């Protein structure tokens, strides 16, 4: 039986397009801060080949400070509602139970939580009491401090073990395994060396038994590899990392550049067909 996530069969890698309704996200802050711009961006990404649109109202870039709940609600909920009404499969990128509840009521079908439902004590019950799917991400520390000398003995093993435990906690709370995906959290409380170790050993995450989402788009480790400080000029490196991830078992790619990723995956798929 073919695995699925949020009703989408995983017969090919899925594309999750990023809509940051924020003024300060690391790569595209301000581009979709206006409601109309955010909705237009989401619809354009669907036309370009996205399967899911991930709407966020709080930057979780390294060093980011928390956003007030009212601000996050104001930034995200109208966008979620309008995209959902247009037939888009919407994910809400939030750590806060109140925002999750409002987004699910507005039509979102996926909760994408960088804290793996640990930041807000109510969040696991909010998801359990809904029919929503959830993405559990690993992050060491909090966005404001996560890049302050993160340490691991064996980063890939520790992240796999953490996500296994979070899946078990979700199952114990009533969230069925077929509603869960995991994200190793590239760049979230990890050095360049940690990120590369995870990417090289990404196949180990398949042992958790749920779909793997990978977010490498425009991230700083790519800039470090190629010497590019401007995140918008890291598209080629992002696609290279994404395809390497797909080769190692990634089922969902969370990206800024949908059209380019869609094209790359189409070529990758043809070349690898029946191999």
N, C-alpha and C positions, 0 to 999 in steps of 0.2 A: 504493500500500500504506500502510495506517495505521501511523504510528509508535507504538511502545510503550515502556514503561519498566518493568523488573522484572515483565514479564508482563502489565502493565496497558495496554490500548490508550488512546492519548491522543486519544480522540474528544471529550473534555471536560476541563476542568481537574480534576486530582486533588487531594485534600486529604490532607496529612500531619499527623496529630495529634501534638502534643508531649507526651511524658511525661518530665519531668525528675525522676529519682530522686536529687535533690540537696537539701541544706538551704539553698542559697544562690543559686539561679538568680534572675535579676533580677526576674522577674515572678511566678513560682509556686514559689519555693524552699520546700521543706518540705511542699508539698501531696501529693506522691507519694513521699516519702522512705521510707516503710514499704513493704515488698514488696507486701503485700496491697492497699494503697492505690494503688500504681502499676499493678498488674494490673487492679484495678477501674476505674481511670481510663481505661486503654487500651481495655478492653472497652466502657465507656460511650461513648467516642469513636467506636468502630466502629458502635455502635447509632445514633449521631448523624449518621453519614454519612462518617466518615473512611475512606480507602482504604488508608492506611499508618499505622503507629504508629512514631514515632521515639523510641527510648529512649536517654537520656543519663545518665551518672553523674558528669560533670565540668562544672561551670559554666564557660562561656566568655564570661560577661558582662564588660564593660570593668572592668579592675582585678582580675579573678579570679586567684587563685593556683592553680598546678597541684595536682591531686589524686593521691595515691599510687595506683599500679596496683592493689594489692590492694583498696583501698577502692572503686575504680571497678568492678572485677570483682564485688565483693560486692554493690554497689548495682544492677548492671545484669543480670548473667547469669541469676539466677533469674527476673527479670521477662521477659526475652527468651524464656526457655524456656517459661514458662507461657503467654505470649501466643501463641507459635508453635504450641504444642500445641493451643491453642484455635482454630487456623486463621487467625490474624491474620498479615498481611504485615508483618514487623517490619524496621525499620531501626535500626542501632546508630550512635549519634552519638558518635564517638570519634576521637582523634588517634593512638591507640596500637595497634601491631600485635598485641600480646598480647591486648588486649581484642577487637579485630576477630576474631582466630582463635577465641577462646572463644565470642563471640556467634554467629559463623557455625556453629560446631559445635552451638550450642544452638538453631539454627533461623532466625536472622536471614538475610534475603536481600538486604539493602542495607547498604552502608557509607556513612555520611554524615560526611565528614571536613572540618572547618573549615580545615584546612591543605592541602587538595587533595592528600593523600598525600605531603606533604613533611616533616612533623614527625618521623616515625619512618622511618628508612631501609629498614625491612623491610616497611612497609605496602603499597607498590605490588606487591610480590611476593605478599603474602598475598592481595590481591584478585585478582591475575592467576592464581594457582593455585587459585582457587575459581570458582564460577559466579555469584558475587554481582554485583549492580549497584552502582554507586558514584556518589555526589554529590560533585563537586569544588567547593569553595567558595574564594572569594578573601578573603584577610585580609592586611592590611598589618601586620607585626609580630606580637606575641603578645598573648593576652588581657590580661595584666597591664599592658601598655604601649601597646596599639594605639591608644588615643585620645589619646596624648601628641603633639599637633600633627601629625597625618597630612598629607602633602603629595603632590600630583599636578600634572602639567602639564595633562593631559586625563584625568580620572578614568575616564570610560566607556571611552575607547579603550584606556587602559592595562590596565583590568580585563579587557576583551574579549581583548586580546592575551595577557595572562597565562593566561587560561583556555584559549585556543586552544593555547598551548604545553603546558599540563598535559594536555589531551586527547591531543596528539601523543605526549607522554611515556608516557601510559598505553597508547596503541596500540602503541608500540615495545616495551613490557613484556609485551604479549600480552593486554591488556584490549580487547576489541572495542568499537568505537564505539557499538554498539547496547546496551551495558551502562552507558553513561555519561550523566549529567546534570550540569549546571553551576548554580552559585549565585553571583550577584555579591557576596554578603556584605554586605547592607545593615547598617550600624552597626558593621562590623568594620574598624577602622582607617580610618574615614571621618567627615568632618564632616557637619553637616546639609546644607550646600551640595553636598557630594559625593553624598550619598544621593539628593537630589532630582534631580541631574543624571543619575544612573544610572536612576532610575525614569522620568524623562521620555524617556530614550533607550533604554529596555529592548529595543525592537525590534532594536537593533544586536547583541544577544546571540544572536539567531536565526542569525546568520551563522556561528556556531561549528558549527552543524549537529547539535546534540544538544538534548534537552529542557532547558528552563530552569525551575529551581526558584526560588521567591521567598519569602523570609522577612521579612515586615514586621511581624508580629504584636506589638502592644503596644510597639513600639520607641520609643526616646527621641526620635527626630525627630518622631514623632506628638505626643508630649507637648509638644515645643517649639512645634509649629504651633498647638496648641489650648490651651496653658497648663495641662496636666494632669500633675502629678507622679506620681500613682498609676498604675502600669502597668495595673492591673485595670480602670481606668476609661477605657481607650483602645480599647475594642472597636469602636465605630462608626468611629473613625479608621482602625483596622486594616483593617476591611472596605472602606472607601473606597480605601485604598492597594492592597489586594489586587485589587479589581475594576479599578482603573487598570492594575495589572500584567497582569491577564488580557487586557485590551483591547490591550496592547502585546506580547502573545505569551507570557506566563508559562504553563507547562504544569502546574506543581505548586505548590500553596500550602502552606507549612509554618506551622501556626497553633495557638494555644492554644484558641481558641473555635470548636470544630468545628460545633456546631449552628447558630450564627449565620452562619458562613461558608457552610455547606451551603445554608441558606435563601437567602442573598443570591445565590449562584451559580445556584440554581434559577430565581430571578426574572430575573436577568441573562440566562440562557440562553434563556428564553422570549421575552424582549423582542428578543434579537438573532438569533433563529432566522430563517434565510432572508433575512437583511438583506444 
